[in-house]
């Protein structure tokens, strides 16, 4: 019986200040304080699904950092790699919504704690005991966190871990779009699973008129990923899976991502599976993509097929949007089972 987590999530934890009204930041009078950060949301999502991961994050030794650390441990995450930086502040993000509901982020992050990850913090013994490592793109935006994240990706891959990556494009944190593209594609080359939006894949330089075509271009241009999830908001998601001989040789056959033995035959075009999503009364879309990621990781590790994985991950994401605040709205398995049973009975 495993006594330590099989998954490590690494990346930023920050405080989101969510507006109580729409409009530019200048006109917003009140905000709700919420714990946030894409990797933190994924880690909490996995914990809610019954498998608390190790979570490597770094916050300031300040009131915001202590609030975040307490929140993470209250959600069942081990505190082993939750680090306090005495010389840096915790990142803050102010979120505003325009009349169309689109979000804009204003970050207070200059030399913040989550830019100061140090390479080698996760030792070889820990990596050898892990099965899966998930990272996001924000910590790649500046040094020394960039080098620490790339080091973790490379060492995790060498240790035989499945590595998943979400570019999480926040161009305002990067020195240039070109740097974002170059560094994230370097990370992508060493990963097995990519989750992104169509817009993020376009920013990374991939081409395609549809989400499926973009996913195929990722597989064609990049040596690393064996599966690409392209999320479409309320429209669900597409999974594009490499099913050729080279992918099987790279270890794809060891993981339960292909639907049938026929799909595993060499020389086939990438397998495309789509899910139209689940219609719910949306309250807050914050963290929906991270909820999808947590659901996908959980389902793949459980041995689900691509179709089953998409169904599960889209359900997790939909339920999350029906509540307010990413972490607090993340469902547990009982909620998901009940949700899916209700949907099935109403069809």
C-alpha positions as a Markdown table, in Angstrom:
| # | Residue | x | y | z |
|---|---|---|---|---|
| 1 | Unk | 0.0 | 0.0 | 0.0 |
| 2 | Unk | 1.4 | 3.4 | -1.0 |
| 3 | Unk | 2.1 | 5.6 | 2.0 |
| 4 | Unk | 3.3 | 8.7 | 0.1 |
| 5 | Unk | 1.6 | 10.6 | -2.7 |
| 6 | Unk | 2.2 | 9.4 | -6.2 |
| 7 | Unk | 1.7 | 12.9 | -7.7 |
| 8 | Unk | 3.7 | 16.1 | -7.4 |
| 9 | Unk | 2.3 | 19.4 | -8.5 |
| 10 | Unk | 4.6 | 22.4 | -8.7 |
| 11 | Unk | 4.0 | 26.1 | -9.1 |
| 12 | Unk | 2.6 | 29.3 | -7.8 |
| 13 | Unk | 0.1 | 29.9 | -5.1 |
| 14 | Unk | -1.3 | 33.5 | -5.0 |
| 15 | Unk | -4.1 | 35.6 | -3.7 |
| 16 | Unk | -6.9 | 36.4 | -6.2 |
| 17 | Unk | -8.9 | 39.6 | -5.5 |
| 18 | Unk | -12.2 | 39.0 | -7.4 |
| 19 | Unk | -14.3 | 42.1 | -8.1 |
| 20 | Unk | -17.9 | 42.4 | -6.8 |
| 21 | Unk | -18.8 | 44.3 | -10.0 |
| 22 | Unk | -17.8 | 44.4 | -13.6 |
| 23 | Unk | -15.7 | 47.2 | -15.1 |
| 24 | Unk | -12.2 | 48.5 | -15.1 |
| 25 | Unk | -10.0 | 48.3 | -12.0 |
| 26 | Unk | -10.3 | 52.0 | -11.4 |
| 27 | Unk | -14.1 | 51.7 | -10.8 |
| 28 | Unk | -14.2 | 48.6 | -8.6 |
| 29 | Unk | -14.9 | 49.4 | -5.0 |
| 30 | Unk | -14.8 | 45.9 | -3.4 |
| 31 | Unk | -13.1 | 42.6 | -3.9 |
| 32 | Unk | -13.4 | 39.1 | -2.5 |
| 33 | Unk | -10.1 | 37.6 | -1.4 |
| 34 | Unk | -9.6 | 34.1 | -2.7 |
| 35 | Unk | -6.7 | 31.6 | -2.8 |
| 36 | Unk | -5.6 | 31.0 | -6.3 |
| 37 | Unk | -2.8 | 30.0 | -8.7 |
| 38 | Unk | -3.4 | 27.4 | -11.4 |
| 39 | Unk | -1.1 | 24.7 | -9.9 |
| 40 | Unk | -2.5 | 25.3 | -6.5 |
| 41 | Unk | -6.0 | 24.8 | -7.9 |
| 42 | Unk | -4.9 | 21.5 | -9.6 |
| 43 | Unk | -3.4 | 20.3 | -6.3 |
| 44 | Unk | -6.5 | 21.0 | -4.3 |
| 45 | Unk | -8.6 | 19.5 | -7.1 |
| 46 | Unk | -6.7 | 16.3 | -6.8 |
| 47 | Unk | -7.0 | 16.3 | -3.0 |
| 48 | Unk | -10.8 | 16.8 | -3.3 |
| 49 | Unk | -10.8 | 13.7 | -5.6 |
| 50 | Unk | -9.2 | 11.6 | -2.9 |
| 51 | Unk | -5.5 | 11.7 | -3.9 |
| 52 | Unk | -3.7 | 14.6 | -2.2 |
| 53 | Unk | -0.5 | 15.3 | -4.1 |
| 54 | Unk | 2.8 | 16.7 | -2.9 |
| 55 | Unk | 2.7 | 20.4 | -3.7 |
| 56 | Unk | 5.8 | 22.4 | -4.2 |
| 57 | Unk | 5.0 | 26.1 | -3.9 |
| 58 | Unk | 6.6 | 29.2 | -2.4 |
| 59 | Unk | 4.9 | 32.1 | -0.7 |
| 60 | Unk | 6.0 | 35.1 | 1.2 |
| 61 | Unk | 6.4 | 34.9 | 5.0 |
| 62 | Unk | 3.6 | 37.5 | 5.3 |
| 63 | Unk | -0.1 | 37.5 | 6.1 |
| 64 | Unk | -1.1 | 36.5 | 2.6 |
| 65 | Unk | 1.4 | 33.7 | 2.5 |
| 66 | Unk | 0.2 | 32.3 | 5.8 |
| 67 | Unk | -3.4 | 32.5 | 4.6 |
| 68 | Unk | -2.5 | 30.5 | 1.6 |
| 69 | Unk | -0.5 | 27.9 | 3.4 |
| 70 | Unk | -3.3 | 27.4 | 5.9 |
| 71 | Unk | -5.8 | 27.1 | 3.1 |
| 72 | Unk | -3.7 | 24.4 | 1.3 |
| 73 | Unk | -3.2 | 22.3 | 4.4 |
| 74 | Unk | -6.9 | 22.6 | 5.3 |
| 75 | Unk | -7.6 | 21.1 | 1.9 |
| 76 | Unk | -5.5 | 18.1 | 2.9 |
| 77 | Unk | -2.2 | 18.9 | 1.1 |
| 78 | Unk | 1.1 | 17.9 | 2.8 |
| 79 | Unk | 3.1 | 20.9 | 4.0 |
| 80 | Unk | 6.5 | 19.2 | 3.1 |
| 81 | Unk | 7.2 | 21.4 | 0.1 |
| 82 | Unk | 5.1 | 24.5 | 1.0 |
| 83 | Unk | 7.9 | 27.0 | 1.4 |
| 84 | Unk | 8.0 | 30.4 | 3.1 |
| 85 | Unk | 10.3 | 33.1 | 1.7 |
| 86 | Unk | 11.4 | 35.5 | 4.4 |
| 87 | Unk | 12.7 | 38.0 | 1.9 |
| 88 | Unk | 9.9 | 38.2 | -0.7 |
| 89 | Unk | 6.2 | 38.9 | -0.7 |
| 90 | Unk | 3.3 | 36.8 | -1.9 |
| 91 | Unk | 2.0 | 37.4 | -5.4 |
| 92 | Unk | -1.4 | 39.2 | -5.6 |
| 93 | Unk | -3.6 | 39.2 | -8.6 |
| 94 | Unk | -6.5 | 41.6 | -9.1 |
| 95 | Unk | -9.1 | 40.2 | -11.5 |
| 96 | Unk | -11.6 | 42.4 | -13.5 |
| 97 | Unk | -14.4 | 41.5 | -15.8 |
| 98 | Unk | -15.5 | 43.5 | -18.9 |
| 99 | Unk | -19.1 | 43.7 | -20.0 |
| 100 | Unk | -18.6 | 40.5 | -22.0 |
| 101 | Unk | -17.5 | 38.7 | -18.9 |
| 102 | Unk | -13.9 | 38.3 | -20.1 |
| 103 | Unk | -11.2 | 38.5 | -17.4 |
| 104 | Unk | -8.2 | 40.7 | -17.1 |
| 105 | Unk | -5.4 | 40.2 | -14.6 |
| 106 | Unk | -3.3 | 42.9 | -12.9 |
| 107 | Unk | -0.4 | 41.2 | -11.0 |
| 108 | Unk | 1.7 | 42.5 | -8.1 |
| 109 | Unk | 4.6 | 40.0 | -8.5 |
| 110 | Unk | 7.9 | 41.8 | -9.0 |
| 111 | Unk | 10.5 | 39.6 | -7.3 |
| 112 | Unk | 7.7 | 37.8 | -5.4 |
| 113 | Unk | 8.2 | 34.5 | -3.6 |
| 114 | Unk | 7.0 | 32.4 | -6.5 |
| 115 | Unk | 9.6 | 33.8 | -8.8 |
| 116 | Unk | 12.3 | 32.5 | -6.4 |
| 117 | Unk | 12.0 | 28.7 | -6.7 |
| 118 | Unk | 15.4 | 27.0 | -6.4 |
| 119 | Unk | 16.6 | 24.2 | -8.7 |
| 120 | Unk | 17.1 | 20.8 | -7.0 |
| 121 | Unk | 14.6 | 21.3 | -4.2 |
| 122 | Unk | 12.9 | 18.0 | -5.1 |
| 123 | Unk | 15.5 | 15.4 | -4.4 |
| 124 | Unk | 16.1 | 12.3 | -6.6 |
| 125 | Unk | 14.7 | 9.9 | -3.9 |
| 126 | Unk | 11.4 | 11.8 | -3.9 |
| 127 | Unk | 11.2 | 11.8 | -7.7 |
| 128 | Unk | 11.9 | 8.1 | -7.9 |
| 129 | Unk | 8.9 | 7.4 | -5.7 |
| 130 | Unk | 6.6 | 9.5 | -7.9 |
| 131 | Unk | 4.4 | 8.5 | -10.8 |
| 132 | Unk | 3.3 | 11.9 | -12.1 |
| 133 | Unk | 4.5 | 15.5 | -12.0 |
| 134 | Unk | 2.4 | 18.4 | -13.1 |
| 135 | Unk | 3.7 | 21.9 | -13.8 |
| 136 | Unk | 2.4 | 25.2 | -15.2 |
| 137 | Unk | 3.8 | 28.0 | -17.3 |
| 138 | Unk | 3.7 | 30.9 | -14.9 |
| 139 | Unk | 6.8 | 29.9 | -13.0 |
| 140 | Unk | 8.7 | 29.7 | -16.3 |
| 141 | Unk | 8.2 | 33.4 | -16.9 |
| 142 | Unk | 11.2 | 34.6 | -14.9 |
| 143 | Unk | 14.4 | 33.4 | -13.2 |
| 144 | Unk | 15.3 | 31.6 | -11.0 |
| 145 | Unk | 11.9 | 29.9 | -11.0 |
| 146 | Unk | 12.3 | 29.2 | -14.7 |
| 147 | Unk | 15.4 | 27.2 | -14.3 |
| 148 | Unk | 14.0 | 25.4 | -11.3 |
| 149 | Unk | 10.9 | 24.4 | -13.2 |
| 150 | Unk | 12.8 | 23.2 | -16.3 |
| 151 | Unk | 15.1 | 21.3 | -14.0 |
| 152 | Unk | 12.2 | 19.6 | -12.4 |
| 153 | Unk | 10.6 | 18.7 | -15.7 |
| 154 | Unk | 13.8 | 17.2 | -17.1 |
| 155 | Unk | 14.6 | 15.2 | -13.9 |
| 156 | Unk | 11.0 | 13.9 | -13.5 |
| 157 | Unk | 11.1 | 12.7 | -17.1 |
| 158 | Unk | 14.4 | 11.0 | -16.5 |
| 159 | Unk | 13.0 | 9.4 | -13.4 |
| 160 | Unk | 10.2 | 7.8 | -15.4 |
| 161 | Unk | 7.4 | 10.1 | -14.2 |
| 162 | Unk | 4.6 | 11.0 | -16.5 |
| 163 | Unk | 4.9 | 14.8 | -16.9 |
| 164 | Unk | 1.9 | 17.1 | -17.6 |
| 165 | Unk | 2.1 | 20.7 | -18.6 |
| 166 | Unk | -0.3 | 23.7 | -18.8 |
| 167 | Unk | 1.2 | 26.8 | -20.4 |
| 168 | Unk | -1.3 | 29.0 | -18.7 |
| 169 | Unk | -0.5 | 32.0 | -20.8 |
| 170 | Unk | -0.2 | 35.2 | -18.8 |
| 171 | Unk | 1.8 | 37.3 | -21.3 |
| 172 | Unk | 1.8 | 40.3 | -19.0 |
| 173 | Unk | 4.3 | 38.3 | -16.8 |
| 174 | Unk | 6.7 | 37.6 | -19.7 |
| 175 | Unk | 9.4 | 39.8 | -21.2 |
| 176 | Unk | 8.0 | 39.1 | -24.6 |
| 177 | Unk | 5.6 | 36.7 | -26.5 |
| 178 | Unk | 8.6 | 35.3 | -28.2 |
| 179 | Unk | 10.2 | 34.3 | -24.9 |
| 180 | Unk | 6.9 | 32.7 | -23.8 |
| 181 | Unk | 6.8 | 30.7 | -27.0 |
| 182 | Unk | 10.5 | 29.6 | -26.8 |
| 183 | Unk | 10.5 | 28.6 | -23.1 |
| 184 | Unk | 7.2 | 26.9 | -23.0 |
| 185 | Unk | 8.0 | 24.9 | -26.1 |
| 186 | Unk | 11.2 | 23.8 | -24.4 |
| 187 | Unk | 9.2 | 22.6 | -21.5 |
| 188 | Unk | 6.6 | 20.9 | -23.8 |
| 189 | Unk | 9.3 | 18.9 | -25.5 |
| 190 | Unk | 10.0 | 17.0 | -22.2 |
| 191 | Unk | 6.3 | 16.4 | -21.2 |
| 192 | Unk | 3.8 | 13.6 | -21.9 |
| 193 | Unk | 0.5 | 15.4 | -21.5 |
| 194 | Unk | -0.4 | 19.0 | -22.5 |
| 195 | Unk | -3.5 | 20.8 | -21.5 |
| 196 | Unk | -4.2 | 24.2 | -23.1 |
| 197 | Unk | -6.8 | 26.4 | -24.8 |
| 198 | Unk | -6.7 | 26.9 | -28.6 |
| 199 | Unk | -5.6 | 30.5 | -28.0 |
| 200 | Unk | -2.6 | 29.3 | -25.9 |
| 201 | Unk | -1.6 | 26.8 | -28.6 |
| 202 | Unk | -1.7 | 29.6 | -31.2 |
| 203 | Unk | 0.5 | 31.8 | -28.9 |
| 204 | Unk | 2.9 | 28.9 | -28.8 |
| 205 | Unk | 3.2 | 28.9 | -32.6 |
| 206 | Unk | 1.0 | 26.0 | -33.5 |
| 207 | Unk | -1.4 | 26.1 | -36.4 |
| 208 | Unk | -4.9 | 24.8 | -37.0 |
| 209 | Unk | -8.4 | 26.0 | -37.8 |
| 210 | Unk | -10.0 | 23.8 | -35.1 |
| 211 | Unk | -8.9 | 22.7 | -31.6 |
| 212 | Unk | -8.3 | 19.2 | -33.0 |
| 213 | Unk | -6.1 | 20.5 | -35.8 |
| 214 | Unk | -4.1 | 22.5 | -33.3 |
| 215 | Unk | -3.7 | 19.4 | -31.1 |
| 216 | Unk | -2.5 | 17.5 | -34.1 |
| 217 | Unk | 0.0 | 20.2 | -34.9 |
| 218 | Unk | 1.4 | 20.0 | -31.4 |
| 219 | Unk | 2.0 | 16.2 | -31.9 |
| 220 | Unk | 3.5 | 16.8 | -35.4 |
| 221 | Unk | 5.9 | 19.6 | -34.3 |
| 222 | Unk | 6.9 | 18.5 | -30.8 |
| 223 | Unk | 8.7 | 15.3 | -29.7 |
| 224 | Unk | 7.3 | 15.2 | -26.2 |
| 225 | Unk | 3.5 | 15.1 | -25.8 |
| 226 | Unk | 1.6 | 11.9 | -26.4 |
| 227 | Unk | -1.8 | 13.4 | -25.6 |
| 228 | Unk | -3.0 | 17.0 | -26.0 |
| 229 | Unk | -6.2 | 18.2 | -24.3 |
| 230 | Unk | -7.6 | 21.4 | -25.9 |
| 231 | Unk | -10.3 | 22.9 | -23.6 |
| 232 | Unk | -13.1 | 24.9 | -25.1 |
| 233 | Unk | -14.8 | 26.5 | -22.0 |
| 234 | Unk | -18.5 | 25.7 | -21.9 |
| 235 | Unk | -18.0 | 23.8 | -25.2 |
| 236 | Unk | -16.1 | 21.0 | -23.5 |
| 237 | Unk | -12.8 | 19.7 | -24.7 |
| 238 | Unk | -10.9 | 17.8 | -27.4 |
| 239 | Unk | -8.3 | 15.1 | -26.8 |
| 240 | Unk | -5.7 | 14.4 | -29.5 |
| 241 | Unk | -3.7 | 11.2 | -28.9 |
| 242 | Unk | -0.6 | 10.1 | -30.7 |
| 243 | Unk | -1.2 | 6.5 | -31.9 |
| 244 | Unk | 1.7 | 5.9 | -34.2 |
| 245 | Unk | 4.7 | 3.6 | -33.9 |
| 246 | Unk | 7.0 | 6.2 | -32.5 |
| 247 | Unk | 4.6 | 7.1 | -29.7 |
| 248 | Unk | 4.2 | 3.4 | -28.7 |
| 249 | Unk | 8.0 | 3.2 | -28.6 |
| 250 | Unk | 8.1 | 6.2 | -26.3 |
| 251 | Unk | 6.0 | 4.4 | -23.7 |
| 252 | Unk | 2.5 | 5.4 | -24.7 |
| 253 | Unk | 1.4 | 1.8 | -24.6 |
| 254 | Unk | 2.1 | 1.6 | -20.9 |
| 255 | Unk | -0.6 | 4.2 | -20.2 |
| 256 | Unk | -4.3 | 3.6 | -20.8 |
| 257 | Unk | -4.9 | 6.5 | -23.2 |
| 258 | Unk | -5.9 | 4.7 | -26.3 |
| 259 | Unk | -9.4 | 3.4 | -26.8 |
| 260 | Unk | -8.8 | -0.1 | -28.3 |
| 261 | Unk | -6.0 | -2.3 | -29.5 |
| 262 | Unk | -6.8 | -1.1 | -33.0 |
| 263 | Unk | -5.9 | 2.4 | -32.0 |
| 264 | Unk | -2.5 | 1.2 | -31.0 |
| 265 | Unk | -1.5 | -0.1 | -34.4 |
| 266 | Unk | 1.5 | 1.7 | -35.9 |
| 267 | Unk | 1.0 | 4.2 | -38.7 |
| 268 | Unk | -2.4 | 5.5 | -37.7 |
| 269 | Unk | -3.2 | 9.2 | -37.7 |
| 270 | Unk | -3.7 | 10.8 | -34.2 |
| 271 | Unk | -6.8 | 9.7 | -32.4 |
| 272 | Unk | -9.3 | 12.5 | -31.8 |
| 273 | Unk | -11.9 | 12.3 | -29.1 |
| 274 | Unk | -14.4 | 15.2 | -28.4 |
| 275 | Unk | -16.7 | 16.0 | -25.5 |
| 276 | Unk | -19.3 | 18.7 | -25.9 |
| 277 | Unk | -19.2 | 19.6 | -22.2 |
| 278 | Unk | -21.9 | 19.8 | -19.6 |
| 279 | Unk | -24.4 | 22.6 | -19.4 |
| 280 | Unk | -24.8 | 24.1 | -16.0 |
| 281 | Unk | -25.9 | 27.5 | -14.5 |
| 282 | Unk | -22.4 | 29.1 | -14.4 |
| 283 | Unk | -21.6 | 31.3 | -11.5 |
| 284 | Unk | -17.8 | 31.7 | -11.8 |
| 285 | Unk | -15.5 | 30.3 | -14.4 |
| 286 | Unk | -12.3 | 30.9 | -12.3 |
| 287 | Unk | -10.3 | 27.7 | -12.0 |
| 288 | Unk | -12.5 | 25.7 | -14.5 |
| 289 | Unk | -9.5 | 24.7 | -16.6 |
| 290 | Unk | -7.6 | 23.7 | -13.5 |
| 291 | Unk | -10.5 | 21.6 | -12.4 |
| 292 | Unk | -10.4 | 19.9 | -15.8 |
| 293 | Unk | -6.7 | 19.2 | -15.4 |
| 294 | Unk | -7.2 | 17.7 | -12.0 |
| 295 | Unk | -10.0 | 15.5 | -13.3 |
| 296 | Unk | -8.0 | 14.4 | -16.3 |
| 297 | Unk | -4.9 | 13.5 | -14.2 |
| 298 | Unk | -7.1 | 11.6 | -11.8 |
| 299 | Unk | -9.0 | 9.7 | -14.5 |
| 300 | Unk | -5.8 | 8.8 | -16.5 |
| 301 | Unk | -4.2 | 7.5 | -13.4 |
| 302 | Unk | -7.3 | 5.4 | -12.7 |
| 303 | Unk | -6.9 | 3.7 | -16.1 |
| 304 | Unk | -9.8 | 5.4 | -17.8 |
| 305 | Unk | -9.9 | 5.6 | -21.6 |
| 306 | Unk | -9.7 | 8.9 | -23.4 |
| 307 | Unk | -13.5 | 9.1 | -23.7 |
| 308 | Unk | -14.0 | 8.3 | -20.1 |
| 309 | Unk | -11.3 | 10.8 | -19.1 |
| 310 | Unk | -13.0 | 13.6 | -21.1 |
| 311 | Unk | -16.4 | 12.9 | -19.6 |
| 312 | Unk | -15.0 | 12.9 | -16.1 |
| 313 | Unk | -12.8 | 16.0 | -16.5 |
| 314 | Unk | -15.6 | 18.0 | -18.2 |
| 315 | Unk | -17.9 | 17.1 | -15.3 |
| 316 | Unk | -15.4 | 18.2 | -12.7 |
| 317 | Unk | -14.9 | 21.5 | -14.6 |
| 318 | Unk | -18.7 | 22.1 | -15.0 |
| 319 | Unk | -19.4 | 21.5 | -11.3 |
| 320 | Unk | -16.6 | 24.0 | -10.4 |
| 321 | Unk | -18.2 | 26.8 | -12.5 |
| 322 | Unk | -21.5 | 26.4 | -10.7 |
| 323 | Unk | -19.8 | 27.6 | -7.5 |
| 324 | Unk | -17.8 | 30.7 | -6.6 |
| 325 | Unk | -14.1 | 30.5 | -6.1 |
| 326 | Unk | -12.0 | 27.8 | -7.7 |
| 327 | Unk | -10.8 | 25.9 | -4.6 |
| 328 | Unk | -14.0 | 26.1 | -2.6 |
| 329 | Unk | -16.0 | 24.9 | -5.6 |
| 330 | Unk | -13.9 | 21.9 | -6.5 |
| 331 | Unk | -16.1 | 18.8 | -6.1 |
| 332 | Unk | -15.3 | 15.5 | -4.4 |
| 333 | Unk | -16.1 | 12.1 | -6.0 |
| 334 | Unk | -19.5 | 11.8 | -4.2 |
| 335 | Unk | -20.6 | 15.1 | -5.7 |
| 336 | Unk | -19.4 | 14.1 | -9.2 |
| 337 | Unk | -21.2 | 10.7 | -9.0 |
| 338 | Unk | -24.4 | 12.3 | -8.0 |
| 339 | Unk | -24.1 | 15.0 | -10.7 |
| 340 | Unk | -23.5 | 12.5 | -13.4 |
| 341 | Unk | -26.3 | 10.3 | -12.2 |
| 342 | Unk | -28.7 | 13.2 | -12.3 |
| 343 | Unk | -27.6 | 14.1 | -15.8 |
| 344 | Unk | -28.0 | 10.5 | -16.9 |
| 345 | Unk | -31.5 | 10.3 | -15.5 |
| 346 | Unk | -32.6 | 13.5 | -17.1 |
| 347 | Unk | -31.5 | 12.4 | -20.6 |
